[in-house]
Every structure is written in C-alpha cells, then in structure tokens.
Amino acid sequence: MALAFDEFGRPFIILREQDQKTRLRGIDAQKANIAAGKAVARILRSSLGPKGMDKMLQGPDGDVTISNDGATILEQMDVDNQIAKLMVELSRSQDYEIGDGTTGVVVMAGALLEQAERQLDRGIHPIRIAEGYEMASRVAVEHLERIAQKFEFDVNNYEPLVQTCMTTLSSKIVNRCKRSLAEIAVKAVLAVADLERRDVNLDLIKVEGKVGGKLEDTELIYGILVDKDMSHPQMPKQIEDAHIAILTCPFEPPKPKTKHKVDIDTVEKFETLRKQEQQYFDEMVQKCKDVGATLVICQWGFDDEANHLLMHRNLPAVRWVGGVELELIAIATGGRIVPRFQELTPEKLGKAGMVREKSFGTTKERMLYIEHCANSKAVTIFIRGGNKMMIEETKRSIHDALCVARNLIRNNSIVYGGGAAEITCSLAVDAAADKYPGVEQYAIRAFAEALDSVPMALAENSGLQPIETLSAVKSQQIKENIPFYGIDCNDVGTNDMREQNVFETLIGKQQQILLATQVVKMILKIDDVISNSEY
C-alpha cells in the first residue's frame, strides 16, 4: 500500500479506511470489468432469437417469473457487481427508448467486450480501442441508413406493421398466436395514434389480464375494461346509451374537517339525524337523476343506505374505481371528472353506447365493459391465459409489439432481421477498416467480428452449426451483394428474410449498436476500481 507524506514526513490518508479497501488498477481492473460484463451477456445469449430459451427467476418473496425478455430477466436478477449493473441499465434504456431488442443489445455489448479483451492482450491501448469502436459504430449506423427500406401503410392497409410485430412476437412464449396478437397490437396502436403528427400515446392503451380461458381468447376492446362490478347485485347488468357521471368525491354526507362530536341524548335527536342523512342521500341521488346520468362511477365507496337508494331509484353505480381507470374512462367517454358533487352538470357526463357486466367461468368474478364510446382514443387489450405467469409474459410480449408498432409509425424504415442487418454491417465495417491507417484499424476489425456474434448466437440457439451457417450466409451476401440474407432459424428452407417476412425497425437496430458501443467505451475507460473489502 503506497503512503503519501507531507513536508514534515507525516503520512496522510488519501482514502478513508484505505487498509480495509481492495483496489484493482490498470489492466487488471479492465480485465475484471470485462469479465463481469461478459458474464451477464453469457446469461442472456441463450435467450436470443425465435428458438431462444426462457429463464425462470424466483423473487425474494417466492414469486416466480418465466421470461425471455432481456430487460425483465436483468431487472429480476439480483446483480451485485457495478459493471454488471451497467449492463442492466443498458438493457433498461433500450427497453424505455425502443421497447424491443433488449436481449440483443446486451449480447452485442458482451461480444464487443470479448473482442476488446483480445485487443488488450495484443497491447493496444484501451483508449485507441474505444476510438476505433466509435468510428466503426458510425460506419455501421450509416450503412444501416443506406440499406433501410421504407414501407407505406394506412389505417386500411396495415399488413407491413403486422409482419414486423410478428417478428418481435416470434421469439416469445406466445409465438403460436403471434398473428392474432400482432393484429391486436397494431389495431390498438392505430386506434390511439395521431397519424398526422406521427405520434402515439401508449398510455391510452390499457393491458388487462385475467386467469382462465385460452390465449386465443385475447381480445381488443374499443373502450375500457374495469375490474369491478355493479355495487348492488340487483342493479341492471347492461345499460345501452349510457350517460356516465364520473365522481372523485365520496357518495356520503359531508364531514367537518375539524375534530368534532355529536351529542345525542334523546331518541328524537337520533331520529332527526337519521332523517337528515337520508334526505342528504336522497338529494344526491336526485341530483344525479336530474342531470340525466344513467350510471354513476365513483372513486370511493358508499354507504349501504346510499347503495340501497341507488338501486331503488334505478340508478346503477360502480364503486372503488382506481384513479388511472377513471382518467381513461373520462378520455374514452368524453366526460369530465367531477371532484365536488355541487359541480355535476349535464355537460360533464360521459357517453358510451354500451356498458355491460360480464361473468367469467364458474367463479363469481365479474368485469365491466364500457364500449362504443364517444371518443374511441382509449382502448383495452384483454388477455386470457392458463396461469398468472403466462398472462404476465403475454403482457410483456404485447408491450414489445406495441412499442415496435409505435416506432414504425414514428419512422417507417425497416431493416431485415434474422442477423441479416448485423452480417451486412459487419461486412461494411470490415471493408471500411482499411481506410484507417492507425492502430484503430484493429479495433474496427474487432467491431466487425463482434457484430457476427448475434447471427452466431441465433444459429447456435436454433440447433445449427454456428460457424458453418454464418460463413455460408456471409458468402451468399457477398456473392449476390444483397443485404437480405440472414439465419434461417425456423428451418423454412430459405435464407432470404424478405420471403420469410422477418423485419426489424431501423431506429431499434441503430439504437442497439450505439448503446452497446457507448457502454463498452465507458467500461474500457475505467482503469482503477476501489471497493470495500469483504472482510
């Protein structure tokens, strides 16, 4: 341990409790960091592609998650190492920005780190490697821009969107229903999209799930689904042409804000209080009837007496509806949320063509469908499945498909999947390496080799010979000068991804390359790791 001394020869402490800290410097620090990053990538490598495996994760409270979504796996993993946490962040940022490609981005970062390790062993300085990677990533992104294809779609012809969403869903556990789920996702996005501004607000798409039924029963509802039933079993189960009062105020007499108590010493006073309360409820129900409401949806509960009165006055009501759901109901029905009862007016009522209560299976579980709304800008995807884990994984898969459809509406450029984009980028980067005279040339070639790791992983996971398959596809691309050849994971008999309809979004693929390069550069620049000792 090196000590520093002042001018009087007294040692002074640079790090607090430095004798209790472990420290890695220089090449050792870089090797340790690279090993940590590679370990995370190795875990996810087998989950890549349509034949990728799923991971089973058990949470601290015994909850089991089965998924092959990269972001979900890394989120649930209890990662201790700081560099491994960077990889988790990398996957999360890909998920936030693009929604898809979370596994691929980590696999690519792992491959870049592996190649960087080889360059370090050759004695190349880490900064030169980082600079070479930066140059190579620019070449790859520009090449993707050149080979990307645009497709046109509109509300009536959305087949290209469905095909791209099917590519996303083909690697998920739900791939047997990928056609129907992709159609549901695209219809949902088009329902809420503003095609003129090319903008999509995914908050308007609510994804609900209920255990029971089969995956094929998943449906798209042009309206809102609420996991509640009518507050009284004798209320009507179906209301046509509903006028909905949306309340966030409690359906009960007002309470003073200050501390208070009521002294009742005679039966008459008690009777008066009861009558007063009853009159108040009476006025509230009458107010709802007067403004023309045929259904009351309330954020809070209400008294049994109020409930009984609502039933007698033939005014159906739903209680304990969450705030987010109330907002969506207000958007869908064109109503206004009423915070104070006195403010309820006919203009603030929402309108829906049909409100119905639906029972499920033999259980007493019921849900409320609010359909044919005045403003169909809010929709619900209702997922059915055999168990809770299946429904959760389907929700994650649908989220990925929704994000892909949103990205295509924002930018309708696509590249071809199945490793085709990575192979053509690898060839372009390799060709560009000769133009750089410095040591960076080695790093650029290493980048090209790292890009090949994605198609290699796809081939490996599909049970093919990775090196043979990759070299065959590569030579085919060079021979015919066509960037559409990829790995035939599903054994269709052709490597042409146009025929197989395997597409990926251009912005998703570019983001993968840029994010992976950024993280690897950051890891390579760390040359000193100071951590607390385990003892």
C-alpha positions in Angstrom: 0.0 0.0 0.0 1.5 3.3 -1.1 1.6 6.1 1.5 1.9 9.8 0.8 3.9 12.0 3.2 3.7 15.8 3.8 6.7 18.1 4.1 7.2 17.1 7.8 7.3 13.4 7.0 3.9 12.6 8.4 1.8 10.2 6.4 -1.7 11.4 5.4 -4.6 9.4 4.4 -5.9 9.7 0.8 -8.7 7.2 1.1 -10.7 6.8 4.3 -10.0 3.4 5.9 -7.8 2.5 2.9 -6.4 -0.6 4.6 -9.9 -2.1 4.5 -10.4 -1.5 0.8 -9.5 -3.7 -2.1 -8.1 -2.0 -5.2 -7.7 -3.1 -8.8 -5.6 -1.0 -11.2 -4.7 -0.8 -14.9 -5.0 -3.9 -17.0 -6.3 -6.0 -14.0 -9.2 -3.6 -13.5 -10.1 -3.7 -17.2 -9.9 -7.5 -17.3 -12.1 -7.8 -14.2 -14.7 -5.3 -15.6 -14.8 -7.1 -19.0 -15.2 -10.5 -17.3 -18.3 -9.1 -15.3 -19.9 -7.7 -18.5 -19.3 -10.9 -20.4 -20.8 -13.0 -17.6 -24.1 -11.0 -17.9 -24.1 -11.3 -21.7 -23.5 -15.1 -21.4 -26.7 -15.5 -19.4 -28.8 -13.8 -22.0 -27.1 -15.2 -25.1 -29.2 -18.4 -25.0 -32.4 -16.4 -24.9 -31.8 -14.7 -28.3 -34.0 -15.3 -31.3 -37.1 -17.3 -32.1 -35.7 -20.5 -30.7 -34.2 -18.8 -27.6 -34.7 -20.4 -24.2 -36.6 -18.9 -21.3 -35.3 -18.1 -17.9 -37.0 -18.9 -14.6 -36.4 -16.4 -11.8 -37.5 -16.6 -8.2 -38.0 -13.3 -6.4 -37.3 -12.8 -2.6 -40.9 -13.3 -1.7 -41.2 -16.6 -3.7 -42.8 -15.1 -6.8 -41.7 -16.9 -9.9 -41.2 -15.2 -13.3 -40.6 -17.0 -16.5 -39.4 -14.8 -19.4 -37.0 -14.5 -22.3 -37.3 -10.7 -22.4 -33.8 -9.4 -21.7 -34.9 -6.3 -19.7 -37.2 -8.4 -17.4 -34.5 -11.1 -16.8 -31.9 -8.5 -15.8 -34.4 -6.5 -13.8 -35.3 -9.5 -11.7 -31.7 -10.7 -11.3 -30.0 -9.6 -8.0 -26.8 -8.1 -9.5 -24.1 -7.1 -7.2 -21.2 -6.1 -9.4 -21.2 -2.5 -10.6 -20.2 -3.3 -14.2 -23.0 -5.9 -14.3 -25.4 -3.2 -13.1 -24.2 -1.1 -16.1 -25.4 -3.9 -18.4 -28.7 -4.0 -16.6 -29.0 -0.2 -17.2 -28.1 -0.7 -20.9 -31.0 -3.2 -21.3 -33.4 -0.9 -19.5 -32.6 2.1 -21.6 -33.1 0.1 -24.8 -36.5 -1.0 -23.3 -37.5 2.6 -22.4 -36.5 4.1 -25.8 -37.3 1.3 -28.2 -39.2 -1.4 -26.3 -37.6 -4.3 -28.2 -34.1 -5.7 -28.8 -33.2 -5.7 -25.1 -31.5 -9.1 -25.3 -29.7 -8.4 -28.5 -28.1 -5.1 -27.1 -26.6 -7.0 -24.1 -25.3 -9.8 -26.3 -23.7 -7.3 -28.6 -22.1 -5.4 -25.7 -20.7 -8.7 -24.4 -19.2 -9.6 -27.8 -17.6 -6.1 -28.0 -16.1 -6.6 -24.6 -14.8 -10.0 -25.6 -13.1 -8.6 -28.7 -11.7 -5.7 -26.6 -10.1 -8.2 -24.3 -8.2 -9.7 -27.2 -7.0 -6.3 -28.4 -5.8 -5.5 -24.8 -3.8 -8.8 -24.8 -2.2 -7.6 -28.1 -1.0 -4.5 -26.2 -3.4 -1.9 -27.8 -4.3 1.0 -25.5 -7.9 0.9 -24.3 -8.5 4.5 -25.5 -7.4 3.5 -29.0 -9.8 0.6 -28.9 -12.7 2.9 -27.7 -11.9 5.3 -30.5 -11.9 2.5 -33.1 -15.2 1.2 -31.8 -16.7 4.7 -32.1 -15.6 5.0 -35.7 -16.9 1.5 -36.5 -20.3 2.2 -34.9 -20.7 5.4 -37.1 -19.9 3.3 -40.2 -22.4 0.6 -39.2 -25.2 3.1 -38.4 -24.7 5.0 -41.7 -24.7 1.6 -43.6 -28.0 0.7 -41.9 -29.4 4.0 -43.1 -28.4 3.2 -46.7 -29.9 -0.4 -46.8 -33.1 0.5 -44.9 -36.3 0.3 -46.8 -39.4 2.4 -46.2 -42.9 1.0 -46.5 -46.2 2.8 -46.8 -49.2 1.9 -44.6 -52.5 3.4 -43.7 -55.5 2.6 -41.4 -56.9 0.2 -44.0 -53.6 -1.4 -45.1 -51.6 -2.3 -42.0 -50.1 -5.6 -43.1 -46.5 -4.4 -43.1 -46.9 -3.3 -39.4 -48.4 -6.7 -38.6 -45.5 -8.5 -40.2 -42.9 -6.5 -38.2 -44.8 -7.1 -34.9 -44.9 -10.9 -35.7 -41.1 -10.9 -36.0 -41.0 -9.4 -32.4 -43.5 -12.0 -31.1 -41.9 -14.9 -32.8 -39.2 -15.1 -30.1 -41.7 -15.1 -27.2 -43.6 -17.9 -25.5 -46.8 -16.7 -27.2 -45.5 -17.4 -30.8 -48.2 -19.9 -31.6 -50.7 -17.0 -31.6 -48.3 -14.4 -33.0 -50.6 -13.5 -36.0 -53.7 -12.7 -33.9 -51.7 -10.9 -31.1 -49.7 -8.8 -33.7 -53.0 -7.8 -35.3 -54.5 -6.8 -31.9 -51.3 -4.7 -31.1 -51.4 -2.9 -34.5 -55.1 -2.2 -34.3 -54.7 -0.8 -30.8 -51.8 1.5 -31.8 -53.7 2.7 -34.9 -56.8 3.4 -32.7 -54.9 5.8 -30.4 -52.3 7.1 -33.0 -52.2 10.6 -34.4 -51.1 9.8 -37.9 -50.7 13.4 -39.0 -48.2 14.2 -36.2 -46.8 10.6 -36.3 -47.3 10.3 -32.6 -48.6 7.5 -30.4 -49.5 7.8 -26.7 -49.2 4.3 -25.3 -50.8 5.4 -22.0 -54.1 5.3 -23.8 -53.7 1.5 -24.3 -54.6 -0.4 -21.2 -53.5 -4.0 -21.0 -55.6 -6.2 -18.6 -55.3 -9.9 -17.9 -57.5 -12.5 -16.3 -56.5 -16.1 -15.5 -58.8 -18.6 -17.3 -59.7 -19.2 -20.9 -57.0 -19.7 -23.5 -54.6 -17.4 -25.2 -56.7 -17.4 -28.3 -59.5 -15.7 -26.4 -57.4 -12.5 -26.0 -59.4 -9.6 -27.4 -59.2 -5.9 -28.2 -62.0 -3.8 -26.7 -62.6 -0.4 -28.2 -63.4 1.1 -24.8 -62.4 0.5 -21.2 -62.4 -2.7 -19.1 -62.8 -2.2 -15.3 -62.2 -5.0 -12.9 -65.3 -4.1 -10.8 -69.0 -5.0 -10.9 -72.2 -3.1 -10.1 -72.4 -2.1 -6.4 -75.7 -4.0 -5.9 -76.5 -7.4 -7.3 -80.0 -6.4 -8.4 -78.8 -3.4 -10.5 -79.2 -3.8 -14.3 -76.3 -5.7 -15.9 -76.5 -3.9 -19.2 -77.0 -0.3 -20.0 -77.4 1.0 -23.5 -76.7 4.6 -24.5 -75.2 5.3 -21.0 -74.7 8.8 -19.6 -71.9 8.4 -17.1 -71.3 10.6 -14.0 -67.6 10.2 -13.0 -67.1 11.2 -9.4 -64.0 11.5 -7.3 -66.0 12.8 -4.3 -67.3 10.4 -1.7 -71.0 9.5 -2.0 -71.9 10.3 1.6 -72.9 13.3 3.8 -70.0 15.9 4.2 -67.8 15.6 7.2 -66.3 18.6 9.0 -62.6 19.0 8.6 -62.1 19.8 12.3 -62.4 17.4 15.2 -66.0 17.2 16.3 -68.5 15.1 18.1 -72.3 15.0 18.1 -74.1 14.6 21.4 -77.3 12.7 21.1 -79.3 12.3 24.3 -82.8 11.5 23.1 -84.4 9.2 20.6 -85.9 12.2 18.8 -82.5 13.7 18.1 -81.2 10.3 16.8 -84.3 10.1 14.5 -83.7 13.6 13.2 -80.0 12.8 12.4 -81.1 9.7 10.5 -83.7 11.5 8.6 -81.2 14.3 7.8 -78.7 11.7 6.5 -81.4 10.0 4.4 -82.5 13.3 3.0 -78.9 14.1 2.0 -78.6 10.8 0.2 -81.9 11.4 -1.4 -80.8 14.8 -2.7 -77.5 13.3 -4.1 -79.3 10.6 -6.0 -81.9 13.0 -7.3 -79.1 15.4 -8.4 -77.6 12.5 -10.5 -81.0 11.7 -12.0 -81.7 15.4 -12.7 -78.6 15.9 -14.8 -79.5 12.9 -16.8 -77.0 10.3 -15.5 -77.8 6.6 -16.1 -74.7 5.3 -14.5 -72.5 6.6 -11.6 -68.8 5.6 -11.4 -67.2 6.6 -8.1 -63.6 6.6 -6.9 -64.7 6.0 -3.3 -67.2 3.6 -1.6 -70.6 4.5 -0.5 -72.9 3.6 2.4 -75.3 0.6 2.2 -78.1 3.0 2.6 -76.9 5.0 -0.4 -76.5 1.8 -2.3 -80.0 0.6 -1.5 -81.4 4.0 -2.6 -79.5 4.0 -5.9 -80.9 0.5 -6.6 -84.5 1.7 -5.7 -84.2 4.8 -7.9 -82.9 2.6 -10.8 -79.5 4.3 -11.0 -76.7 1.7 -11.4 -73.4 2.5 -9.8 -69.8 1.2 -9.5 -67.6 2.0 -6.6 -63.9 1.9 -5.7 -62.7 2.5 -9.2 -59.0 3.5 -9.4 -57.7 6.9 -10.4 -55.9 5.8 -13.6 -59.0 3.9 -14.7 -61.2 6.9 -14.1 -58.9 9.0 -16.3 -59.1 6.5 -19.1 -62.9 6.3 -18.7 -63.1 10.1 -18.9 -60.9 10.2 -22.1 -62.9 7.4 -23.7 -66.4 8.7 -22.9 -65.6 12.4 -23.4 -66.8 13.1 -19.8 -65.2 15.2 -17.1 -64.1 14.0 -13.7 -66.2 15.7 -11.0 -64.3 16.4 -7.8 -67.2 18.1 -5.9 -70.8 17.0 -6.0 -72.2 20.5 -6.5 -70.3 20.9 -9.8 -72.1 18.0 -11.5 -73.8 19.3 -14.7 -75.2 17.5 -17.8 -72.2 18.7 -19.9 -69.8 16.8 -17.7 -71.4 13.4 -18.3 -69.5 10.9 -20.4 -71.3 8.9 -23.1 -71.0 5.3 -24.0 -73.0 3.2 -26.4 -73.0 0.1 -24.2 -72.0 -0.7 -20.6 -72.3 -4.3 -19.6 -71.2 -6.6 -16.8 -69.7 -9.9 -17.8 -69.1 -13.0 -15.7 -66.2 -15.3 -16.1 -66.2 -19.1 -15.7 -67.9 -20.7 -12.6 -66.4 -18.1 -10.2 -68.2 -15.1 -9.0 -65.7 -12.8 -10.8 -67.2 -10.1 -13.0 -65.9 -7.2 -15.0 -67.4 -4.1 -16.5 -67.1 -3.4 -20.2 -67.5 0.2 -21.3 -67.8 0.1 -25.1 -68.8 2.1 -28.2 -67.5 5.3 -26.5 -67.9 8.8 -27.8 -64.2 9.1 -28.3 -62.5 5.8 -29.2 -59.0 7.1 -28.5 -58.7 4.8 -25.4 -58.6 1.0 -25.9 -58.1 -2.1 -23.8 -56.3 -5.3 -24.7 -57.8 -8.1 -22.6 -55.5 -11.1 -22.2 -56.7 -14.6 -21.2 -54.3 -17.4 -20.3 -53.9 -20.6 -18.3 -52.0 -19.2 -15.4 -50.7 -15.9 -14.0 -47.1 -16.4 -15.3 -48.5 -16.9 -18.8 -50.5 -13.7 -18.6 -47.6 -11.7 -17.3 -45.3 -12.9 -20.1 -48.0 -12.2 -22.7 -48.3 -8.6 -21.3 -44.6 -8.2 -21.7 -44.7 -9.6 -25.3 -47.7 -7.3 -26.2 -45.7 -4.3 -24.7 -42.8 -5.1 -27.1 -45.2 -5.4 -30.1 -46.9 -2.1 -29.2 -43.5 -0.4 -29.0 -42.5 -1.7 -32.4 -45.8 -0.6 -34.0 -45.3 2.9 -32.3 -41.7 3.1 -33.6 -42.8 2.2 -37.2 -45.5 5.0 -37.1 -42.8 7.4 -36.0 -40.3 6.3 -38.5 -41.4 3.7 -41.1 -37.9 2.5 -42.1 -37.1 -1.2 -41.7 -34.1 -3.4 -42.0 -34.2 -7.2 -42.3 -33.9 -9.4 -39.2 -32.5 -12.9 -38.6 -29.0 -11.5 -38.2 -29.1 -10.1 -41.8 -28.5 -6.5 -40.7 -25.6 -7.5 -38.4 -23.9 -9.5 -41.2 -24.2 -6.7 -43.8 -22.9 -4.2 -41.2 -20.0 -6.5 -40.3 -19.0 -6.6 -44.0 -19.3 -2.8 -44.4 -17.2 -2.2 -41.2 -14.6 -4.7 -42.3 -14.3 -3.0 -45.7 -14.0 0.4 -44.1 -11.2 -0.7 -41.7 -8.5 -0.5 -44.4 -9.2 3.3 -44.8 -7.9 3.9 -41.3 -4.1 3.8 -41.1 -3.6 3.8 -37.3 -4.0 1.2 -34.6 -7.7 1.9 -34.6 -7.9 -0.4 -37.7 -7.5 -3.4 -35.4 -10.4 -2.2 -33.2 -12.6 -1.6 -36.2 -12.0 -5.2 -37.4 -12.7 -6.4 -33.9 -16.0 -4.5 -34.0 -16.9 -6.2 -37.3 -16.2 -9.6 -35.7 -18.3 -8.7 -32.6 -21.3 -7.9 -34.9 -21.1 -11.5 -36.1 -21.8 -12.8 -32.6 -25.5 -12.0 -33.0 -26.1 -14.3 -36.0 -23.8 -16.8 -34.4 -26.0 -16.9 -31.3 -29.1 -17.1 -33.4 -27.7 -20.1 -35.3 -26.5 -21.8 -32.1 -29.9 -21.4 -30.4 -31.6 -22.8 -33.4 -29.5 -26.0 -33.2 -27.5 -25.2 -36.4 -23.7 -25.3 -36.8 -22.9 -21.7 -35.9 -19.6 -21.2 -37.9 -20.7 -23.1 -41.0 -24.1 -21.3 -41.1 -22.6 -17.9 -40.6 -19.9 -18.3 -43.3 -22.5 -19.7 -45.8 -24.8 -16.7 -45.3 -21.9 -14.3 -45.4 -20.6 -15.6 -48.7 -24.1 -15.5 -50.1 -24.4 -11.8 -49.2 -21.0 -11.0 -50.7 -21.7 -13.1 -53.9 -25.1 -11.6 -54.7 -24.5 -8.2 -53.0 -27.9 -8.4 -51.3 -28.2 -7.4 -47.6 -31.4 -9.5 -47.0 -29.8 -12.9 -46.3 -29.9 -14.0 -42.6 -30.0 -17.1 -40.5 -32.9 -19.5 -41.3 -33.8 -20.1 -37.6 -37.2 -21.6 -38.3 -35.9 -24.1 -40.9 -38.1 -22.7 -43.7 -35.6 -23.6 -46.4 -34.6 -20.1 -47.5 -32.1 -17.5 -46.1 -33.9 -14.6 -47.8 -35.5 -12.6 -45.0 -37.9 -10.8 -47.4 -39.5 -14.2 -48.2 -39.7 -15.1 -44.5 -41.1 -11.6 -43.7 -38.6 -11.1 -40.9 -38.3 -7.3 -40.3 -36.9 -5.1 -37.6 -37.2 -1.3 -37.1 -34.2 0.8 -38.3 -34.2 3.0 -35.2 -34.2 -0.1 -33.0 -31.2 -1.6 -34.7 -29.3 1.7 -34.8 -30.0 2.3 -31.1 -28.7 -1.2 -30.2 -25.4 -0.6 -31.9 -25.0 2.9 -30.4 -26.0 2.0 -26.9 -23.8 -1.1 -26.8 -20.8 0.9 -28.1 -21.3 3.7 -25.5 -21.4 1.2 -22.6 -18.3 -0.7 -23.8 -16.4 2.6 -24.2 -17.3 3.5 -20.7 -16.2 0.2 -19.3 -12.9 0.3 -21.3 -12.0 3.8 -19.8 -12.1 2.5 -16.2 -8.6 1.7 -15.0 -9.0 1.9 -11.2 -11.6 0.1 -9.1 -11.7 0.9 -5.4 -14.2 -1.2 -3.5 -14.9 -2.1 0.1 -13.1 -5.2 1.3 -15.3 -8.3 2.0 -13.7 -8.7 5.4 
